[in-house]
Amino acid sequence: MTQTDALSIPLPPDEQALQWLWDVKTPGYVFDPSIVLARYRKLRELLDSRLIVSLKANSNLELLIRCGHGFVDGVELASLGELDLAVGRISSTKYVNNPSMDETFMRAALASRCVFIIDSLGQAERLIAVLGKQPAPQTILRLNAAELMPGRRKEAADHFGMSPQEAMLAAAALSRADVPVIGLHSFVGSHQFRVDERGGDSADLAHALAALAGDIERVAGAPIAMLNCGGGFGERFHEDESVFAAYRERLAPLRQRFQLAHESGRAIFAGAGLFATRVRAVKTLGGQTIAVCDGGLSHNFLLARTESAIKKYAAPRLLRRQPAPEGAAVQPVRFVGSTCSRADVIGWQPDPQAAPAVGDLVIFDQCGAYHPSYSVSGFLSLGAAGAYIHQTGETA
Ligand SMILES: *Cc1c(COP(=O)(O)O)cnc(C)c1O
C-alpha cells in the first residue's frame, strides 16, 4: 500500500476486497476513523505545528467517539450543537468560533472551559457582560485576512474577524475586564493555502499576525503566546510535500517567540469517507444511460455541484450484483438522485460501459468532509443518509 492509499479508504480493483460494502445501508456514508487519524497526523507532521480540527467538516458522533482522542491539539466548534457533541468526548482544548455566538452559546462554552475566538469588539463586550463574576476564559483575537494584509487579492475579502485597529480596541477592553488574550488568529478561507512568490501567501499571513502581536501585547499587557495561522489545506494536501517544506522554512523565524497552530476540517476528513447509494431504476435518454439512485442531493448536496459554475461531476465506482451480459450495448452513464430536482445529478462516467442494473452499488470516494454535514436533509421527506463505521487500520 502506498502512502497516498493509506490516506483514503482503499477501493482496490479486486471486488472480493470490497464485499463488505454490500452490507452498507443505502444511501449512506462510510467513515474510517483510522484514515481520519492518519490524515491528521500526516498534516500535523507536514506543518510541524499544533493542528486544530474544525468539526463542522464532519460532526458524526460515532466517528468522533472513535478518533477524538487523537485530536491532541483541540477542536474548533462553530455551533452549540457541535459543542454538545464535543463536551465529555474531547479532553484537549475546545475552541469556540462563530461571529453569531449568542449568550446561550457563550454560557455553555464558559461552563465547558472553552477558549473563545473573538470575532469583533462587540463580541468581546458581549462576552465581558455575560461573564459577570465567573472565572475568565482565555481568548484569541480573530483578524480579518484582507484587513491584515491590504495588498492581498481583493476576492479574498470576507466578513470574518477584525481590522488591526479594532483588534487593539478589543484587546484593551478584554484586558480591562481581566480576560486574558493569549493569541491571534486569521483564516483566509477553504482551499486558500498557498506558498508562492505572488505576495500575500500563507507564510505572509503568519508573519503579518506576528508583526501585530507586539502592538496587541502592549495594550493587553501580557504576552501573545500563540498564533493560529489558519489553513485552507486541500483534500490532496499530501501530494505535494515540497510546498510544506517551503512553508516550514518561512515560518521558522516565528517559532522562537510563538507557539504556532493551524486548523483544518477538509484535509483531515475528506479521504476518510465514502458515499454509497444503490441503483433504483435505469433508462436510456439522449444516448446516455441514466441510473437513478436511492441517494441524491438531499443526502450528498456537494456531489450535485450546484455551487460550481462548471459542473465537473465525480466518477463513481460501480459494483455490479451480476456481471454485465456479454455483448451488452455500451454508453456513458449519468448517475442521478432520487429527488425531482433537475439539479439532482450526482455522477458521470464518460467511458462507454454496459448499463448498471437495479440493485447495483454506486460508490463515491472523497466524501468524508462537508458531504455529510452540508446537505439539506428533509427535502421530499426522504430521510437522512445513514452512517457506517469501517475501520481499516489502527486508531491507538
Ligand atoms: C470552516 C473553517 C475552517 C475549516 O476549513 P477547511 O476548508 O475545512 O479546512 C477553519 N477555520 C475556520 C475559521 C473555519 O470557519
The ligand as an SDF file (V2000), in Angstrom:
LIG
                    3D

 15 15  0  0  0  0  0  0  0  0999 V2000
  -14.5590   26.2050    8.1830 C   0  0  0  0  0  0  0  0  0  0  0  0
  -13.3840   26.7430    8.8510 C   0  0  0  0  0  0  0  0  0  0  0  0
  -12.1990   26.0110    8.8460 C   0  0  0  0  0  0  0  0  0  0  0  0
  -12.0490   24.7080    8.1270 C   0  0  0  0  0  0  0  0  0  0  0  0
  -11.9450   24.8610    6.7530 O   0  0  0  0  0  0  0  0  0  0  0  0
  -11.4630   23.6180    5.8690 P   0  0  0  0  0  0  0  0  0  0  0  0
  -11.5560   24.0370    4.4720 O   0  0  0  0  0  0  0  0  0  0  0  0
  -12.4130   22.5030    6.1930 O   0  0  0  0  0  0  0  0  0  0  0  0
  -10.1030   23.2670    6.3240 O   0  0  0  0  0  0  0  0  0  0  0  0
  -11.1300   26.5150    9.5420 C   0  0  0  0  0  0  0  0  0  0  0  0
  -11.2130   27.6850   10.1990 N   0  0  0  0  0  0  0  0  0  0  0  0
  -12.3270   28.4290   10.2160 C   0  0  0  0  0  0  0  0  0  0  0  0
  -12.3390   29.7010   10.9440 C   0  0  0  0  0  0  0  0  0  0  0  0
  -13.4490   27.9890    9.5350 C   0  0  0  0  0  0  0  0  0  0  0  0
  -14.5560   28.7200    9.5360 O   0  0  0  0  0  0  0  0  0  0  0  0
  1  2  1  0
  2  3  1  0
  2 14  2  0
  3  4  1  0
  3 10  2  0
  4  5  1  0
  5  6  1  0
  6  7  2  0
  6  8  1  0
  6  9  1  0
 10 11  1  0
 11 12  2  0
 12 13  1  0
 12 14  1  0
 14 15  1  0
M  END
$$$$
